Amino acid sequence: MKLLKAKTARFTEVVDKSGKPEVYTLWQKPSADRHFQSLNKNNRVMTILKSESGTDFGLVGFKERKGATYLAFPKSLKRFADKRIVGINWEPVKS
């Protein structure tokens, strides 16, 4: 039996390749926020979620979840699209 290892990427690598992100606060429905729609369409949004163990991890794209945090990056995250982003470090994040 072959075990599938989840593909992961380090948050620091994402920041190195895609720039320092900003926390994006949704003040309205995502579908009504044209700027957010543009960011999402251009693969510049990451959703930060809490795992069952309480650690943060990221997924590229908009995943609507309760308690999720959204980060907007200056450059595309397309190369990290199928990966779980681990080692979230809030230092480089501009608030």
N, C-alpha and C positions, 0 to 999 in steps of 0.2 A: 504494500500500500504506500503510495507516494503522498507525502504531506505537502500541501501548498503553503509556501511561506508568503505571508503578506508583504507586498512591496512597500517599503518605507523610504522616506527621505528626511534628512535633518532640517529643522527650521532654519538653522544658520546657512545651510546651502541654498535654500529658497531665497533668503534675504540677499545673499551674495549675488545670485543670478537675476533676481527680479526687483531688487531695491527695497528700501525700508517702507514697510506698510503703515497705514493709518487705520485706526479703528473707525469703522463706518457705522453710524447709528441710523437705523431706519425710523424716521419720524412719521412715515406714512406706509401704506401697503407697497411692497416691492414693485408690483405691477404699475403703480402710479408714480414711482420715483424714476424719472427718465435718466438721471445721472447714474443711478445704481444699475439700471437695465443696461446702459452702455458699458459700464465696468464689467458686469457679468458676461455680456456678449463677447467682450474682448479678453475673456479668461483672466481677469485681474482681481477676482474675488476669492477669498478663502473663508470657509466656515470653520470656526474653532468650537469644538465640543468637549465635554468632559467624558472620560471613559468610566467604566464601572468602578475602577480603582481610584478615581478622583483626579487622574492626571489629564492635562489638556492634550488634544491632538487636533490636527487640521485636515480638512478635505477641500480640494480645489472645487470651486463653484459654490453656488448658493443652495444650501440645504436648510429649509425652513424648519427649525426646531426650537422648542422652548428653552431659554437660557443660552442659546448660541450667541457667539460673538462673531462679527464679520470684519474681515480685514480687507482693505483696498490697497493693491500694490501698484507701483508706477509702471511695471512691465508685465507682460503676459506670464501666466503660470502654466501654460499648456504642457510644457515638458514634465510637469509634476502631476498631470491630470489623474492618472490611475494609481497614485500613491497615497499612503497615509502619512501625514506630516507629523513627525514626532520631535520631542525635545523643544517644545514651545518656550521661547525665551522672550519675555515681555520688554526687555531693555531697549531693543532697537525700534520698538513700536511707538510711533508718534501718536499722542492722544489729542 
